[in-house]
Amino acid sequence: MLSFMLWLVLLFVCWPLALLALMLYPLIWLLTLPFRLIGIGVEGVFELLRAIVMLPARILGGNPR
């Protein structure tokens, strides 16, 4: 909602720039998609490593958090 309100302010102040931003948003979203997917994968790997490291403590009866 905040980004929409900021876009409306930009539309009021400088409408050509607002329309350009509106047209370029899908392209920028597509360009950043691979980086977000890589981030999800890296986060999964770190969670797996954390689970492997914490496994002995969980087996011995430690609290998970």
N, C-alpha and C positions, 0 to 999 in steps of 0.2 A: 504494500500500500504506500509506503514511504517513497519507493522508487517511482511509482506512478505519479505521486504528488510532485516530486522533483522534475519529472518529465513535463508535467503540466506547466510548472513555473518556467522551464526552459522553452516550452512552446509559446508562452506569453512573451518572454523576453526576446527570444531569437528563433522564430519559427523555422527558418531553413535548416539551422543546426539540429533542431528537434526532429525534423523529418529525416534528416540524414542519419541521426542516431537510431531512429525507428527502423530504417531500412538496413543499417549495418548490424543491428543486434543479432539477427539469426546467423549471420556469417561469423561473427565473433563467438557465438555460442557453439557453432560447429568446430571452430578452430580450437577452442579450449576443451572440447569433449575428450580427446585422447589423454590430456593431462589429468583430468578428473578420474578417468578410468585407471590410469596408472596409480594415482593416489589411493584409490580404493584397494587395488591389489597390494600396494606397499603396506597399507594399514592392516590388511589381512595377514600378511607375512609377519608383521610385528606382533600381532595378537597371537599367532601360532607360536612364535618364539617365546612370548611371555607365558603362554600356557605350558610349554615344554619345561621352562625354567621353574615355574611354580608347582609342577606336578609332584615333586618329592614332598614339599610342604603340605600339599593337599592330602597326599596319601598318609602322612604322619598325623593328620588331624588338625592342621592349622586352619584358621578361618580364612576364607577366600578374600575377604576385604576387611 
